[in-house]
């Protein structure tokens, strides 16, 4: 007695080793692990301005393909087999608004993509006529956020039907896992490439000094004119720079704050473009936005190692209220977004004691020849008082602060005699000390 044996090969592969090349026969296609020794494919959110990709068929430039992650489905078997079997690409409704999948159409003189999986189509039948290699491209649509870890699963299933009257039966399924690349914030200890500043009706001297400094630093200066900023000078509060990165591409992405004052259109109108992404988070109720949502209240440390755990991209720092106090905090949608990126584990400090409430009012990270390569600078009212007391003992009690400036001239003797001012500054110092203790533990830094 004899029987027929049909051999069919179906392989579904992505760049699991993160070297920019689709890995053939790699065993970890269906899992994802962080780190240098980890594995798993990465896909970028298509948040720069090149194409909307809204049509079912579209011609695509090489630049647009470079923003997407490649995926290859290979089938090997007799043509007759695929007359009673079909191969289906699929994802779930949970992934439908997170990624979009395109199929490269064959026999086209230009690069032509067919929309395969998207918000309104969860499955796609792949035409298989014997031996064939199908190339797909995946683009990210949403960053990790509350309720979405960033992991996305795309599957391929081989179905069999003996006749038209019998439903197709699944014979084989294979999944591949992508992680959407997180938004990564850059520390101010890196070498500057470009400086952004506002021109206002009263800062001409400052701009001239800044231009001289930027020239010596050999970086670009972009000045937002008063007709565009409408006297809103706080560029730092409006936006924060970061980037996204995959083995095949990286580009800067600006995070636009929900403060929405006169500078609110600058990131969208002036920065968003080809290979320059844009993302924002705003609450449904605009009344939830407060001063702590401006990005003077958003910083990031240089790389650190804490209790044996490495943070090669540093840790995000922002201010809020005390744990036991229902004061102001950064709005929840922004906090959720920052925590969801995972790679820069945020640290929430106490900043509500300040009128404006920004962490950059009392701390800064600067490069330094230390073991960690940086120093944390903190404001210190107590050190200032010690300096004043020292100068008073030296006979300089009549020396005034702000001499030559358009401000009240206050002598050192008067400052030291003001008991209320001293009490206020002791409170301020206590607040800074609270934050210092948090940062010493969270970043494992000494004095």
C-alpha positions as CSV (number, residue, x, y, z in Angstrom):
1,X,0.0,0.0,0.0
2,X,1.4,3.5,-0.9
3,X,0.4,7.0,0.2
4,X,1.3,10.5,-1.0
5,X,3.3,12.8,1.3
6,X,3.2,16.5,0.6
7,X,5.9,18.7,2.2
8,X,5.0,22.4,2.7
9,X,7.3,25.0,4.3
10,X,5.9,28.3,5.7
11,X,8.2,30.7,7.4
12,X,7.3,34.0,8.9
13,X,10.2,36.2,10.0
14,X,11.2,39.6,11.3
15,X,14.4,41.3,12.6
16,X,14.6,39.6,15.9
17,X,18.3,40.2,16.5
18,X,17.9,43.9,16.0
19,X,20.7,44.3,13.4
20,X,18.5,45.7,10.6
21,X,18.2,42.4,8.7
22,X,15.3,40.0,8.7
23,X,16.5,36.9,10.5
24,X,16.0,33.6,8.7
25,X,15.0,30.6,10.8
26,X,15.5,32.5,14.1
27,X,13.9,30.6,17.0
28,X,12.7,33.7,19.0
29,X,10.2,35.2,16.4
30,X,7.3,34.9,18.8
31,X,8.9,36.5,21.9
32,X,10.4,39.8,23.0
33,X,13.1,40.5,25.6
34,X,14.7,43.8,26.6
35,X,18.4,44.6,26.7
36,X,21.6,44.1,24.7
37,X,21.4,40.4,25.0
38,X,17.6,40.3,24.4
39,X,15.7,39.8,21.1
40,X,12.6,40.9,19.3
41,X,11.7,43.2,16.5
42,X,11.1,46.9,16.8
43,X,8.8,49.2,14.9
44,X,8.7,53.0,14.8
45,X,5.6,55.1,15.2
46,X,5.2,56.9,11.9
47,X,4.9,60.3,13.6
48,X,6.9,62.4,11.1
49,X,5.2,64.2,8.2
50,X,5.7,62.4,4.9
51,X,2.5,60.6,3.9
52,X,-0.9,59.8,5.4
53,X,-1.0,56.4,3.8
54,X,-4.8,56.6,3.7
55,X,-5.4,54.9,0.4
56,X,-5.8,51.1,-0.1
57,X,-3.1,51.2,-2.8
58,X,-0.3,53.7,-2.7
59,X,3.1,54.3,-4.3
60,X,5.7,54.6,-1.7
61,X,9.1,56.3,-1.7
62,X,12.2,54.7,-0.3
63,X,12.2,57.4,2.5
64,X,8.8,56.2,3.6
65,X,9.8,52.5,3.5
66,X,12.8,53.4,5.7
67,X,10.4,54.4,8.5
68,X,8.8,50.9,8.6
69,X,9.9,47.5,9.8
70,X,10.2,44.7,7.3
71,X,8.4,41.3,7.6
72,X,8.8,38.3,5.2
73,X,6.4,35.4,4.7
74,X,7.9,32.6,2.6
75,X,5.8,29.6,1.3
76,X,7.3,26.5,-0.3
77,X,5.1,23.8,-1.7
78,X,3.2,22.5,-4.8
79,X,0.7,24.8,-6.5
80,X,-2.0,22.2,-6.1
81,X,-1.7,22.3,-2.3
82,X,-2.7,25.9,-2.2
83,X,-5.8,25.3,-4.2
84,X,-7.4,23.6,-1.1
85,X,-5.4,25.6,1.5
86,X,-5.0,29.2,2.1
87,X,-2.6,31.4,4.1
88,X,-4.0,34.2,6.2
89,X,-2.2,37.1,7.9
90,X,-4.1,38.5,10.9
91,X,-4.0,40.5,14.1
92,X,-6.7,41.2,16.8
93,X,-8.9,44.3,17.2
94,X,-6.7,45.3,20.1
95,X,-3.7,45.8,17.7
96,X,-5.8,47.4,14.9
97,X,-5.2,50.9,16.0
98,X,-1.6,50.3,17.1
99,X,0.0,49.2,13.8
100,X,-0.7,49.0,10.1
101,X,0.6,46.3,7.8
102,X,1.3,46.8,4.0
103,X,2.0,44.2,1.4
104,X,4.5,44.9,-1.3
105,X,2.7,44.3,-4.6
106,X,4.7,42.3,-7.1
107,X,5.2,43.1,-10.8
108,X,4.9,46.8,-10.3
109,X,7.5,49.1,-11.9
110,X,7.4,51.3,-8.8
111,X,7.2,50.4,-5.1
112,X,3.5,49.9,-4.6
113,X,2.0,48.9,-1.3
114,X,-1.3,47.3,-0.6
115,X,-2.9,47.9,2.7
116,X,-3.2,44.5,4.3
117,X,-4.0,44.8,8.0
118,X,-5.4,48.0,9.3
119,X,-8.2,49.5,11.6
120,X,-11.0,48.1,9.5
121,X,-9.4,44.8,8.3
122,X,-8.1,42.3,10.8
123,X,-7.2,39.5,8.3
124,X,-5.7,39.3,4.9
125,X,-5.4,36.3,2.6
126,X,-2.0,35.9,1.0
127,X,-1.9,34.5,-2.5
128,X,0.4,31.5,-2.5
129,X,1.1,29.7,-5.8
130,X,3.9,27.3,-4.9
131,X,7.2,28.8,-3.9
132,X,6.9,32.5,-3.1
133,X,8.3,35.2,-0.9
134,X,6.0,37.9,0.3
135,X,7.4,41.1,1.7
136,X,5.4,43.2,4.2
137,X,6.1,46.5,5.9
138,X,4.8,47.4,9.4
139,X,4.3,50.9,10.7
140,X,3.5,52.0,14.2
141,X,0.5,54.2,14.9
142,X,0.5,54.7,18.6
143,X,3.2,55.1,21.3
144,X,3.1,52.9,24.4
145,X,0.6,54.4,26.9
146,X,-1.7,53.5,29.7
147,X,-3.2,50.1,28.9
148,X,-0.8,49.5,26.0
149,X,2.6,48.0,26.8
150,X,3.9,48.6,23.3
151,X,3.9,44.9,22.3
152,X,2.0,43.9,19.2
153,X,1.5,40.4,17.8
154,X,0.9,39.6,14.1
155,X,0.1,36.1,13.1
156,X,0.0,33.8,10.0
157,X,-2.3,30.8,9.8
158,X,-2.5,27.9,7.3
159,X,-6.1,26.9,6.7
160,X,-7.4,23.7,5.1
161,X,-10.8,23.0,3.5
162,X,-11.7,19.7,1.8
163,X,-14.7,21.2,0.1
164,X,-16.6,24.4,-0.4
165,X,-19.3,23.3,2.0
166,X,-16.9,22.7,4.9
167,X,-15.4,25.6,6.9
168,X,-11.6,26.1,6.7
169,X,-9.7,24.3,9.5
170,X,-6.5,25.9,11.0
171,X,-3.5,23.6,10.6
172,X,-0.6,25.8,11.6
173,X,-0.2,29.2,13.2
174,X,2.9,31.3,13.7
175,X,3.2,34.7,15.5
176,X,5.8,37.4,15.4
177,X,6.2,40.0,18.1
178,X,7.0,43.7,17.6
179,X,7.6,46.3,20.3
180,X,6.8,49.9,19.3
181,X,9.8,52.0,20.0
182,X,9.4,54.2,23.1
183,X,9.8,58.0,23.1
184,X,13.2,58.7,24.6
185,X,14.1,62.0,26.2
186,X,17.6,63.4,25.8
187,X,19.6,64.9,28.7
188,X,21.0,68.4,28.6
189,X,24.5,66.9,29.3
190,X,24.8,65.9,25.6
191,X,26.5,68.1,23.1
192,X,24.1,70.8,21.9
193,X,23.1,70.7,18.2
194,X,20.5,73.4,18.0
195,X,19.2,76.1,20.4
196,X,15.7,77.4,20.3
197,X,14.8,80.8,21.8
198,X,12.1,83.4,21.5
199,X,12.6,87.0,20.5
200,X,10.4,89.3,22.6
201,X,10.0,93.1,23.0
202,X,12.4,93.3,25.9
203,X,15.2,90.6,25.4
204,X,17.4,92.1,22.7
205,X,20.5,92.2,25.0
206,X,19.9,88.6,26.0
207,X,19.6,87.4,22.4
208,X,22.8,89.2,21.5
209,X,24.7,87.4,24.3
210,X,23.1,84.1,23.4
211,X,24.1,84.4,19.7
212,X,27.7,85.0,20.8
213,X,27.6,81.9,23.0
214,X,26.0,79.7,20.4
215,X,28.5,80.8,17.8
216,X,31.3,79.8,20.2
217,X,29.6,76.4,20.9
218,X,29.4,75.9,17.1
219,X,25.7,74.9,17.0
220,X,22.6,76.2,15.3
221,X,20.4,78.9,16.7
222,X,16.7,79.1,15.8
223,X,14.9,82.3,16.9
224,X,11.1,82.3,17.1
225,X,10.0,85.9,16.2
226,X,7.6,87.9,18.4
227,X,4.9,87.7,15.6
228,X,4.9,84.0,16.1
229,X,5.5,83.7,19.8
230,X,3.1,86.6,20.7
231,X,5.3,87.5,23.7
232,X,5.3,83.9,25.1
233,X,9.1,83.6,25.8
234,X,9.0,80.2,27.6
235,X,10.2,77.8,24.8
236,X,11.4,75.3,27.5
237,X,7.9,75.1,28.9
238,X,6.3,74.5,25.5
239,X,8.1,71.4,24.3
240,X,10.7,68.7,25.1
241,X,13.0,67.0,22.7
242,X,13.5,63.3,22.4
243,X,13.8,60.6,19.7
244,X,12.7,57.2,18.6
245,X,15.1,54.5,17.4
246,X,15.0,51.1,15.7
247,X,17.8,49.2,14.0
248,X,16.8,50.5,10.6
249,X,16.1,54.2,11.5
250,X,16.0,56.9,14.1
251,X,14.8,60.5,14.2
252,X,14.0,63.2,16.7
253,X,10.5,63.6,18.1
254,X,9.2,66.6,19.9
255,X,6.8,66.2,22.8
256,X,4.4,69.1,22.9
257,X,3.2,70.1,26.3
258,X,-0.5,70.7,27.0
259,X,0.1,74.2,28.4
260,X,-1.3,75.6,25.1
261,X,-0.3,79.2,25.4
262,X,0.9,81.5,22.7
263,X,3.7,79.1,21.6
264,X,1.4,76.2,21.2
265,X,1.6,75.9,17.4
266,X,5.4,76.3,17.2
267,X,6.3,72.5,17.6
268,X,3.6,71.5,15.2
269,X,4.1,74.2,12.5
270,X,7.9,74.7,12.7
271,X,9.4,71.4,13.8
272,X,7.1,68.6,12.5
273,X,8.3,67.4,9.1
274,X,10.2,64.7,7.2
275,X,12.2,62.7,9.7
276,X,11.1,65.0,12.6
277,X,8.3,63.5,14.6
278,X,5.6,65.1,16.8
279,X,3.6,63.7,19.7
280,X,1.4,65.3,22.4
281,X,-0.8,64.3,25.2
282,X,-3.7,66.5,26.4
283,X,-6.5,65.7,28.9
284,X,-10.1,65.7,27.7
285,X,-10.8,68.5,30.2
286,X,-8.5,71.5,29.6
287,X,-9.2,72.6,33.1
288,X,-7.0,69.8,34.4
289,X,-3.9,71.5,33.0
290,X,-1.9,73.4,35.5
291,X,1.6,75.0,35.7
292,X,3.2,71.7,36.5
293,X,2.3,70.5,32.9
294,X,4.8,73.0,31.4
295,X,8.0,71.2,30.5
296,X,10.3,73.3,32.7
297,X,8.9,70.6,35.0
298,X,10.3,67.8,32.9
299,X,14.0,66.8,33.0
300,X,16.0,63.6,32.5
301,X,19.2,62.5,34.2
302,X,22.3,61.2,32.4
303,X,22.8,57.4,32.3
304,X,23.0,55.9,35.8
305,X,23.4,52.5,37.5
306,X,21.3,52.0,40.6
307,X,21.6,49.0,42.9
308,X,23.1,47.0,40.0
309,X,20.4,48.0,37.6
310,X,21.5,50.0,34.6
311,X,19.5,53.0,33.2
312,X,21.6,53.6,30.0
313,X,19.2,56.3,28.9
314,X,18.9,58.0,32.3
315,X,15.8,58.5,34.4
316,X,13.0,61.1,33.8
317,X,12.4,63.6,36.6
318,X,9.3,65.7,37.1
319,X,7.6,67.4,40.0
320,X,4.3,66.9,41.7
321,X,2.9,67.1,45.2
322,X,3.8,65.2,48.4
323,X,2.4,61.7,48.6
324,X,0.1,62.5,51.5
325,X,-1.0,65.9,50.1
326,X,-3.6,66.5,47.4
327,X,-1.8,69.4,45.7
328,X,-1.0,70.0,42.1
329,X,0.5,67.2,39.9
330,X,1.4,66.9,36.3
331,X,-1.8,65.9,34.4
332,X,-2.5,62.2,34.4
333,X,-2.3,61.7,30.6
334,X,1.2,63.1,30.5
335,X,2.3,61.1,33.5
336,X,0.8,57.9,32.0
337,X,2.6,58.5,28.7
338,X,6.0,59.0,30.5
339,X,5.7,55.9,32.6
340,X,4.5,53.8,29.7
341,X,7.7,54.3,27.8
342,X,9.5,52.2,30.5
343,X,13.1,52.8,29.5
344,X,13.6,55.9,31.5
345,X,11.8,54.9,34.7
346,X,10.4,58.3,36.0
347,X,11.1,59.8,39.4
348,X,8.3,62.1,40.8
349,X,9.7,64.8,43.1
350,X,7.9,67.4,45.3
351,X,7.6,70.7,43.4
352,X,4.2,72.0,44.4
353,X,5.9,74.1,47.1
354,X,7.0,76.4,44.3
355,X,4.6,79.0,42.9
356,X,5.3,77.8,39.3
357,X,6.2,74.3,40.4
358,X,9.0,73.3,38.0
359,X,11.9,71.1,38.8
360,X,14.3,73.2,36.7
361,X,13.8,76.0,39.2
362,X,15.9,74.1,41.8
363,X,17.9,71.4,40.0
364,X,20.1,70.8,37.0
365,X,22.4,68.0,35.7
366,X,25.8,69.2,34.3
367,X,28.8,67.3,32.9
368,X,31.6,66.8,35.4
369,X,34.7,64.6,35.8
370,X,33.1,62.3,38.4
371,X,32.7,58.6,38.5
372,X,29.2,59.0,36.9
373,X,30.3,61.7,34.5
374,X,27.9,64.3,35.8
375,X,26.9,66.4,38.9
376,X,23.5,67.2,40.2
377,X,23.3,70.9,41.0
378,X,20.7,72.0,43.6
379,X,19.7,75.4,44.8
380,X,20.6,76.1,48.4
381,X,19.2,79.0,50.4
382,X,21.1,77.8,53.5
383,X,24.4,78.1,51.6
384,X,23.4,81.5,50.5
385,X,22.7,82.5,54.1
386,X,26.1,81.2,55.2
387,X,27.7,83.3,52.5
388,X,25.9,86.4,53.7
389,X,26.8,85.8,57.3
390,X,30.4,85.4,56.3
391,X,30.4,88.6,54.4
392,X,28.7,90.4,57.2
393,X,31.5,89.3,59.6
394,X,34.0,90.6,57.1
395,X,32.4,94.0,57.3
396,X,30.4,93.9,54.1
397,X,26.9,94.1,55.7
398,X,26.1,97.3,53.8
399,X,26.7,95.7,50.4
400,X,23.5,95.5,48.5
401,X,22.0,92.8,46.3
402,X,21.0,93.6,42.7
403,X,23.2,96.7,42.5
404,X,23.0,98.4,39.2
405,X,19.8,96.5,38.2
406,X,16.2,97.7,38.0
407,X,15.3,96.1,41.3
408,X,15.0,96.9,44.9
409,X,18.4,97.4,46.5
410,X,18.6,95.3,49.6
411,X,21.7,95.3,51.9
412,X,23.0,92.1,53.4
413,X,22.3,93.4,57.0
414,X,18.6,93.9,56.1
415,X,18.3,90.4,54.6
416,X,19.8,88.7,57.7
417,X,17.6,90.8,60.0
418,X,14.4,89.7,58.3
419,X,13.2,86.8,60.4
420,X,10.2,86.0,58.2
421,X,12.4,85.8,55.1
422,X,14.7,83.5,57.0
423,X,11.8,81.3,58.1
424,X,10.5,81.1,54.5
425,X,14.0,80.1,53.3
426,X,14.3,77.4,55.9
427,X,11.1,75.9,54.6
428,X,12.4,76.1,51.0
429,X,15.6,74.4,52.1
430,X,13.6,71.6,53.7
431,X,11.7,71.1,50.5
432,X,14.9,70.9,48.5
433,X,16.5,68.5,51.0
434,X,13.4,66.2,50.7
435,X,14.0,66.1,46.9
436,X,17.7,65.7,47.3
437,X,17.2,62.6,49.5
438,X,14.9,61.1,46.8
439,X,17.4,61.8,44.0
440,X,20.3,60.4,46.0
441,X,18.5,57.1,46.3
442,X,16.9,57.0,42.9
443,X,20.1,57.9,41.0
444,X,22.5,56.5,43.6
445,X,24.6,59.6,43.8
446,X,26.6,61.0,46.7
447,X,27.2,64.5,47.8
